């Protein structure tokens, strides 16, 4: 869609709302005027004596729509408050015009952020009742009833997790940026083992250095590791001996006496072996992912996955035989070649297996993925909605409940990703990471450290190098950068 901004330069806010209202559209900023009847938005901001007014003039499908919102100038007290207020009225003006053009409201209403659960959680922590917090979602943001229920359930899980945390605790993420092959939908930072096998050993040596640097900082600051999460990539791309060496290094260099949760994304069934699972179990891992994404063989083939449905069943049984007590399984709604009936069948098969956790993602078209590059045909927003409606009802019927959720750009139907669990099996790391409840220290490739100071309302993000070669080249700086953790912790204690 062609976008024309008058009186402001809030491109990001405008694009967020564009993706919310019209996920299939991409922003354009042409110099020339639009052709008559062409899809275009003119979003203007003006200030009078008492009010700032945002006006949206939208042409969509050959029809014209107009809406405006305003706020009092006396509300614009400082730069941050001003930016937030002006962006709010601009987005809501666009939202009102867009809803009129669509003829319906998106599932998450006018919410554009990736963390909708923060809104009710923040309200409840400030003294609101759950009913009052839900009304904010309903009346301020126009969130639909089903999504409000998801958000409120996840808000309660977030509050429960916050109450279970102790001062001085952090979580640890270990990024292993290697996969056996690359899936069609994936833009994650990972190297195909077929091409990057020679980098695995040097990568592990560099990671060992980062582990030692992290252990030193944790000892200096007195911080304790509460949860560990191995992600990637696919951590079980590593051999059994490599996993044993890596997990042993963590145990030797870090004080894990306060660790109550240890998750490893086995993920790809074609990387799961009895030997690797034995290592994971012996080293304290109590949660493993076996991620089919689909149980339909033709959908798996279209994704570029090397395994088939039967391999998923075999891998799941291996995990159960290993004695590891918690299994997560991922599914994706909206994959190419999938159908509503096919997705329902996949979910039913996964539910029949009885994993403690099930995560249902909505396909997001990510820059750099093969799907984005090839403009592949995918199920419609209506079909994805039918998939998710079935999933949410079936999961609740099976005794699972939602405990964390997040949204992404270019997501089919502007929906969400939701983690579900049986009561008592919620993944603490996932909640802490998504809701930013405490500090997350990231090691390895592609991880992002989040230093969280709740008292000051401050979060500092430090990104590790993305690619294995880049990580190797910058390992000296990565290790030296761990001192930022000590400085941040000292500063937080002073406040």
C-alpha positions as CSV (number, residue, x, y, z in Angstrom):
1,X,0.0,0.0,0.0
2,X,1.2,3.5,-0.8
3,X,1.7,5.6,2.4
4,X,1.8,9.4,2.6
5,X,2.7,10.9,6.0
6,X,1.9,14.6,6.5
7,X,3.0,16.6,9.6
8,X,4.9,13.7,11.2
9,X,7.4,10.9,10.4
10,X,6.1,8.0,12.5
11,X,6.8,5.4,9.9
12,X,7.1,2.5,12.3
13,X,3.8,3.1,14.0
14,X,2.1,3.5,10.6
15,X,3.6,0.2,9.3
16,X,2.7,-1.6,12.5
17,X,-1.0,-0.7,12.0
18,X,-0.7,-1.6,8.3
19,X,0.4,-5.1,9.1
20,X,-2.3,-5.5,11.7
21,X,-5.1,-4.4,9.4
22,X,-3.8,-5.7,6.0
23,X,-1.2,-8.4,6.6
24,X,-0.8,-9.0,2.9
25,X,0.2,-5.4,2.1
26,X,3.7,-4.0,2.2
27,X,4.5,-0.3,2.8
28,X,5.6,1.9,-0.1
29,X,6.6,5.6,0.1
30,X,6.3,7.0,-3.4
31,X,7.0,10.6,-4.3
32,X,4.2,10.7,-6.9
33,X,0.5,10.9,-6.0
34,X,-1.6,7.7,-6.1
35,X,-3.7,6.8,-9.2
36,X,-7.4,7.2,-8.8
37,X,-8.8,4.2,-6.9
38,X,-5.4,2.8,-6.0
39,X,-4.9,1.5,-2.5
40,X,-3.3,4.3,-0.5
41,X,-3.3,6.0,2.9
42,X,-2.7,9.6,3.7
43,X,-2.1,9.9,7.5
44,X,-1.8,13.5,8.7
45,X,-1.1,15.1,12.1
46,X,-2.0,18.7,12.9
47,X,-2.0,20.8,16.1
48,X,-4.4,23.5,17.0
49,X,-4.7,25.6,20.2
50,X,-5.9,22.8,22.4
51,X,-5.8,19.6,20.5
52,X,-3.5,17.4,18.3
53,X,-5.5,15.7,15.6
54,X,-4.7,12.7,13.5
55,X,-6.6,12.2,10.3
56,X,-6.5,9.0,8.1
57,X,-7.7,9.2,4.5
58,X,-7.7,5.6,3.2
59,X,-8.5,4.4,-0.3
60,X,-9.0,0.6,-0.4
61,X,-10.7,-1.5,-3.0
62,X,-11.7,1.6,-4.9
63,X,-13.6,3.1,-1.9
64,X,-12.7,6.0,0.3
65,X,-12.7,6.0,4.1
66,X,-11.9,8.7,6.6
67,X,-11.4,8.8,10.3
68,X,-9.8,11.1,12.9
69,X,-8.6,10.9,16.5
70,X,-7.3,13.6,18.8
71,X,-5.6,14.2,22.2
72,X,-5.2,17.3,24.3
73,X,-2.0,19.3,23.9
74,X,-1.7,19.5,27.7
75,X,-1.1,15.7,27.7
76,X,2.2,16.2,25.7
77,X,4.3,16.9,28.7
78,X,7.7,15.4,27.7
79,X,9.3,13.9,24.5
80,X,8.5,10.3,25.5
81,X,4.9,11.0,26.5
82,X,4.4,13.1,23.4
83,X,5.7,10.4,21.1
84,X,3.4,7.8,22.7
85,X,0.3,10.0,22.6
86,X,0.8,11.1,19.0
87,X,1.5,7.6,17.8
88,X,-1.5,6.3,19.6
89,X,-3.9,8.8,17.9
90,X,-2.3,8.2,14.5
91,X,-2.6,4.4,14.8
92,X,-6.2,4.7,16.0
93,X,-7.2,7.0,13.2
94,X,-5.7,4.5,10.7
95,X,-7.4,1.7,12.6
96,X,-10.9,3.2,12.4
97,X,-10.6,3.8,8.7
98,X,-9.1,0.4,8.1
99,X,-11.8,-1.4,10.1
100,X,-14.4,0.4,8.0
101,X,-12.6,-0.7,4.8
102,X,-12.2,-4.3,6.0
103,X,-15.7,-4.6,7.3
104,X,-14.4,-6.4,10.4
105,X,-11.9,-5.9,13.3
106,X,-8.7,-7.9,13.4
107,X,-8.4,-10.6,16.1
108,X,-6.1,-8.4,18.3
109,X,-8.0,-5.2,17.5
110,X,-5.8,-2.1,17.5
111,X,-2.9,-3.9,19.3
112,X,0.2,-3.8,17.3
113,X,3.0,-5.0,19.7
114,X,4.5,-8.4,19.9
115,X,3.7,-8.8,23.7
116,X,-0.1,-8.2,24.2
117,X,0.0,-9.9,27.6
118,X,2.0,-7.1,29.1
119,X,-1.1,-4.8,29.0
120,X,-3.3,-6.8,31.4
121,X,-0.3,-7.9,33.5
122,X,0.8,-4.3,34.0
123,X,-2.7,-3.2,34.9
124,X,-3.1,-5.9,37.5
125,X,0.3,-5.1,39.1
126,X,-0.8,-1.5,39.3
127,X,-3.9,-2.5,41.3
128,X,-6.6,-3.4,38.7
129,X,-8.7,-6.4,39.1
130,X,-8.6,-9.0,36.3
131,X,-12.0,-7.8,35.1
132,X,-10.8,-4.2,34.9
133,X,-7.6,-5.3,33.1
134,X,-9.7,-7.2,30.5
135,X,-11.8,-4.2,29.9
136,X,-8.7,-2.3,28.9
137,X,-8.2,-4.9,26.2
138,X,-11.8,-4.7,25.2
139,X,-12.6,-1.0,25.2
140,X,-9.2,0.6,24.5
141,X,-7.8,-1.9,22.0
142,X,-10.9,-3.7,20.7
143,X,-9.4,-7.1,21.3
144,X,-11.9,-9.9,20.4
145,X,-13.3,-12.2,23.1
146,X,-11.3,-15.3,22.3
147,X,-8.0,-13.3,22.2
148,X,-8.9,-11.5,25.4
149,X,-9.3,-14.9,27.1
150,X,-5.9,-16.0,25.8
151,X,-4.2,-12.8,27.0
152,X,-5.8,-13.0,30.5
153,X,-4.9,-16.7,30.9
154,X,-1.3,-15.9,30.0
155,X,-1.3,-12.8,32.2
156,X,-2.2,-15.0,35.2
157,X,0.7,-17.4,34.2
158,X,3.0,-14.4,34.0
159,X,2.0,-13.2,37.5
160,X,2.4,-16.7,38.9
161,X,5.9,-17.0,37.4
162,X,6.8,-13.5,38.8
163,X,5.8,-14.6,42.2
164,X,7.9,-17.7,42.0
165,X,11.1,-15.9,41.1
166,X,13.7,-14.8,43.7
167,X,15.9,-11.7,43.7
168,X,19.3,-12.3,42.1
169,X,18.0,-15.0,39.7
170,X,18.6,-15.1,36.0
171,X,17.9,-17.4,33.1
172,X,20.4,-18.7,30.6
173,X,20.0,-19.1,26.9
174,X,22.5,-21.2,24.9
175,X,22.2,-20.7,21.1
176,X,23.4,-23.5,18.8
177,X,23.2,-22.0,15.3
178,X,23.3,-25.3,13.3
179,X,20.6,-27.4,11.6
180,X,20.7,-30.5,9.5
181,X,18.8,-28.7,6.7
182,X,17.0,-25.4,6.4
183,X,13.2,-25.3,6.5
184,X,11.3,-23.3,3.9
185,X,9.7,-20.9,6.4
186,X,12.9,-20.4,8.5
187,X,15.0,-17.2,8.7
188,X,16.5,-18.2,12.0
189,X,20.2,-17.8,12.3
190,X,21.5,-21.3,11.6
191,X,24.0,-22.9,9.4
192,X,23.3,-26.0,7.4
193,X,25.5,-28.8,8.8
194,X,26.3,-30.1,5.3
195,X,28.1,-26.8,4.6
196,X,29.2,-25.8,8.1
197,X,30.3,-29.0,9.7
198,X,33.9,-27.8,10.0
199,X,32.7,-24.8,12.1
200,X,31.0,-26.9,14.9
201,X,34.2,-27.7,16.8
202,X,35.7,-24.2,16.6
203,X,32.3,-22.9,17.6
204,X,32.1,-25.1,20.7
205,X,35.6,-24.0,21.7
206,X,34.6,-20.4,21.4
207,X,31.4,-21.1,23.3
208,X,33.5,-22.7,26.1
209,X,35.3,-19.4,26.4
210,X,32.1,-17.5,26.7
211,X,30.8,-20.0,29.3
212,X,33.9,-19.4,31.4
213,X,33.5,-15.6,31.1
214,X,29.9,-15.9,32.1
215,X,30.7,-18.1,35.1
216,X,33.2,-15.5,36.3
217,X,30.6,-12.7,36.1
218,X,28.0,-14.7,37.9
219,X,30.4,-15.5,40.7
220,X,31.3,-11.8,41.0
221,X,27.7,-10.6,41.1
222,X,26.2,-13.4,43.1
223,X,23.6,-14.0,40.4
224,X,22.0,-17.5,40.3
225,X,20.8,-19.4,37.3
226,X,17.1,-20.4,37.6
227,X,16.4,-21.8,34.2
228,X,18.5,-23.0,31.2
229,X,17.2,-23.1,27.6
230,X,19.2,-24.6,24.7
231,X,17.8,-23.2,21.4
232,X,19.0,-22.6,17.9
233,X,19.1,-23.8,15.2
234,X,18.7,-27.3,16.5
235,X,20.9,-28.1,19.5
236,X,20.7,-31.8,18.9
237,X,22.5,-31.3,15.6
238,X,25.5,-31.8,17.9
239,X,26.8,-35.3,18.5
240,X,26.2,-37.0,21.8
241,X,29.9,-36.4,22.8
242,X,29.7,-32.7,21.9
243,X,26.5,-32.3,23.9
244,X,28.1,-34.1,26.9
245,X,31.1,-31.8,26.7
246,X,29.1,-28.6,26.4
247,X,26.6,-29.5,29.2
248,X,29.5,-30.6,31.4
249,X,31.3,-27.3,30.8
250,X,28.2,-25.4,32.0
251,X,27.9,-27.5,35.1
252,X,31.6,-27.0,35.9
253,X,31.8,-23.3,35.3
254,X,28.4,-22.1,36.5
255,X,26.6,-22.5,39.9
256,X,23.5,-24.4,38.9
257,X,22.3,-25.2,42.4
258,X,19.3,-22.9,42.0
259,X,18.4,-24.2,38.6
260,X,14.8,-25.7,38.6
261,X,14.3,-26.1,34.8
262,X,16.6,-27.3,32.0
263,X,15.2,-27.3,28.5
264,X,16.9,-28.5,25.3
265,X,15.2,-28.1,21.9
266,X,15.7,-31.4,20.3
267,X,13.3,-30.1,17.7
268,X,14.0,-32.0,14.6
269,X,13.2,-35.7,14.9
270,X,16.0,-36.6,12.5
271,X,18.5,-35.4,15.1
272,X,17.2,-37.3,18.0
273,X,19.0,-40.5,19.1
274,X,18.9,-42.7,22.1
275,X,22.6,-41.8,22.9
276,X,21.9,-38.0,22.8
277,X,18.9,-38.4,25.0
278,X,20.9,-40.4,27.5
279,X,23.4,-37.5,27.7
280,X,20.6,-35.0,28.2
281,X,19.0,-36.9,31.0
282,X,22.3,-37.6,32.8
283,X,23.3,-33.9,32.6
284,X,20.0,-32.7,34.2
285,X,17.8,-31.8,31.2
286,X,14.2,-32.3,32.2
287,X,12.4,-30.8,29.2
288,X,12.8,-31.7,25.5
289,X,11.1,-30.5,22.4
290,X,10.1,-32.9,19.6
291,X,8.7,-30.5,16.9
292,X,6.8,-32.0,14.1
293,X,5.3,-28.7,12.8
294,X,2.9,-31.0,10.9
295,X,2.2,-34.7,10.9
296,X,1.2,-34.5,7.2
297,X,4.0,-36.1,5.1
298,X,3.3,-33.9,2.0
299,X,3.4,-30.7,4.1
300,X,6.7,-31.8,5.7
301,X,8.1,-32.4,2.2
302,X,7.0,-28.9,1.1
303,X,8.8,-27.4,4.1
304,X,12.1,-29.1,3.2
305,X,12.1,-31.3,6.3
306,X,13.9,-34.6,6.0
307,X,11.6,-36.5,8.3
308,X,8.1,-37.8,8.0
309,X,5.2,-38.5,10.4
310,X,6.5,-41.9,11.3
311,X,9.8,-40.5,12.3
312,X,8.1,-38.1,14.7
313,X,6.4,-41.0,16.5
314,X,9.6,-42.9,16.8
315,X,11.5,-39.9,18.2
316,X,8.7,-39.2,20.7
317,X,8.9,-42.7,22.0
318,X,12.7,-42.4,22.3
319,X,12.2,-39.4,24.5
320,X,9.6,-41.2,26.7
321,X,12.0,-44.1,27.0
322,X,14.8,-41.8,28.2
323,X,13.0,-40.8,31.4
324,X,13.0,-37.1,30.6
325,X,9.7,-36.0,32.2
326,X,8.4,-33.1,30.0
327,X,7.9,-33.0,26.2
328,X,7.0,-30.1,24.1
329,X,5.7,-30.4,20.5
330,X,5.3,-27.5,18.1
331,X,2.8,-27.2,15.3
332,X,2.5,-24.4,12.7
333,X,-0.9,-23.2,11.4
334,X,-0.8,-21.9,7.8
335,X,2.0,-24.0,6.3
336,X,2.2,-24.3,2.5
337,X,0.3,-27.4,1.2
338,X,-1.6,-27.7,4.5
339,X,-5.4,-27.6,4.8
340,X,-7.8,-27.1,7.7
341,X,-8.5,-30.8,7.8
342,X,-4.8,-31.6,7.6
343,X,-3.9,-29.3,10.5
344,X,-6.7,-30.7,12.6
345,X,-5.4,-34.2,11.9
346,X,-1.9,-33.2,13.0
347,X,-3.2,-31.6,16.2
348,X,-5.3,-34.6,17.0
349,X,-2.4,-37.0,16.5
350,X,-0.2,-34.8,18.8
351,X,-2.9,-34.7,21.5
352,X,-3.2,-38.4,21.4
353,X,0.5,-38.8,22.2
354,X,0.0,-36.7,25.4
355,X,2.9,-34.3,25.5
356,X,2.9,-32.0,28.6
357,X,3.4,-28.9,26.4
358,X,2.1,-28.0,22.9
359,X,3.1,-24.8,21.2
360,X,1.0,-23.7,18.2
361,X,2.6,-21.1,16.0
362,X,1.0,-19.2,13.2
363,X,3.1,-19.1,10.0
364,X,5.0,-15.8,9.7
365,X,6.6,-14.9,6.4
366,X,10.1,-13.9,7.4
367,X,12.6,-11.9,5.4
368,X,15.3,-14.3,4.1
369,X,13.1,-17.4,4.2
370,X,12.5,-19.4,1.0
371,X,8.7,-18.9,1.4
372,X,9.2,-15.1,1.2
373,X,11.6,-15.3,-1.6
374,X,9.5,-17.6,-3.7
375,X,6.2,-16.0,-2.8
376,X,4.8,-19.4,-2.1
377,X,1.0,-20.1,-1.9
378,X,-0.2,-20.5,1.7
379,X,-3.6,-21.0,3.3
380,X,-5.8,-17.9,3.5
381,X,-6.4,-15.9,6.7
382,X,-9.8,-17.5,6.9
383,X,-8.4,-21.0,6.8
384,X,-5.7,-20.2,9.4
385,X,-8.5,-18.8,11.6
386,X,-10.4,-22.1,11.3
387,X,-7.2,-24.0,12.2
388,X,-6.6,-21.9,15.3
389,X,-10.2,-21.9,16.4
390,X,-10.1,-25.7,16.3
391,X,-6.8,-25.8,18.2
392,X,-7.8,-23.5,21.0
393,X,-11.0,-25.5,21.6
394,X,-9.3,-28.9,21.3
395,X,-6.4,-27.9,23.6
396,X,-8.7,-26.7,26.3
397,X,-10.8,-29.8,26.0
398,X,-7.6,-31.9,26.5
399,X,-6.8,-30.0,29.8
400,X,-4.1,-27.8,28.3
401,X,-4.1,-24.1,29.1
402,X,-2.3,-21.2,27.5
403,X,0.6,-19.7,29.5
404,X,2.6,-17.5,27.1
405,X,2.0,-15.9,23.7
406,X,3.6,-13.5,21.3
407,X,3.0,-12.0,17.9
408,X,5.3,-11.4,14.9
409,X,5.4,-9.4,11.7
410,X,3.9,-10.7,8.5
411,X,1.9,-13.3,10.4
412,X,-0.9,-15.0,8.6
413,X,-4.2,-13.4,9.5
414,X,-2.5,-11.2,12.1
415,X,-2.9,-13.9,14.7
416,X,-0.4,-15.2,17.4
417,X,1.9,-18.0,18.7
418,X,0.7,-19.6,21.9
419,X,2.4,-22.0,24.3
420,X,0.0,-24.4,26.1
421,X,0.7,-26.8,28.9
422,X,-0.9,-29.2,31.3
423,X,-1.1,-27.5,34.8
424,X,2.2,-27.5,36.5
425,X,4.3,-27.9,33.3
426,X,4.6,-24.3,32.2
427,X,8.0,-23.4,30.9
428,X,9.4,-20.7,33.2
429,X,12.1,-19.6,30.7
430,X,9.5,-18.9,28.0
431,X,7.5,-16.8,30.3
432,X,10.5,-14.9,31.6
433,X,11.9,-14.3,28.1
434,X,8.6,-13.2,26.5
435,X,7.3,-11.1,29.4
436,X,10.8,-9.8,30.4
437,X,10.4,-10.8,34.1
438,X,14.1,-11.0,34.9
439,X,17.5,-11.0,33.2
440,X,18.2,-13.4,30.4
441,X,21.9,-14.1,29.7
442,X,22.5,-15.4,26.2
443,X,25.5,-17.4,25.1
444,X,26.4,-18.7,21.6
445,X,25.1,-17.7,18.2
446,X,22.2,-15.3,17.7
447,X,21.1,-14.9,21.2
448,X,20.1,-11.6,22.8
449,X,20.9,-10.9,26.4
450,X,18.2,-8.9,28.2
451,X,19.4,-7.1,31.3
452,X,16.2,-6.3,33.3
453,X,15.9,-3.8,36.1
454,X,12.2,-3.7,37.2
455,X,12.6,-1.0,39.8
456,X,14.1,1.5,37.3
457,X,11.9,0.2,34.4
458,X,15.1,-0.4,32.4
459,X,16.0,-3.1,29.9
460,X,19.3,-3.3,28.1
461,X,19.7,-5.6,25.1
462,X,23.0,-7.0,24.0
463,X,23.0,-9.1,20.8
464,X,25.5,-11.9,20.2
465,X,26.9,-12.2,16.7
466,X,24.4,-14.0,14.4
467,X,26.4,-16.4,12.3
468,X,28.9,-19.1,13.4
469,X,31.8,-17.5,11.5
470,X,30.9,-14.0,12.8
471,X,30.7,-15.4,16.3
472,X,34.1,-17.0,16.0
473,X,35.6,-13.8,14.7
474,X,34.2,-11.7,17.5
475,X,34.6,-14.1,20.4
476,X,37.1,-11.8,22.2
477,X,34.6,-8.9,22.2
478,X,31.7,-11.3,23.2
479,X,33.6,-12.5,26.3
480,X,34.7,-8.9,27.2
481,X,31.1,-7.8,26.9
482,X,30.0,-10.0,29.8
483,X,31.4,-7.3,32.1
484,X,28.3,-5.3,31.1
485,X,26.3,-7.7,33.2
486,X,28.4,-6.9,36.3
487,X,28.1,-3.1,35.7
488,X,24.3,-3.3,35.1
489,X,23.9,-5.4,38.3
490,X,26.0,-3.0,40.4
491,X,24.1,0.0,39.0
492,X,20.7,-1.7,39.8
493,X,21.7,-2.4,43.3
494,X,22.8,1.2,43.9
495,X,19.4,2.4,42.8
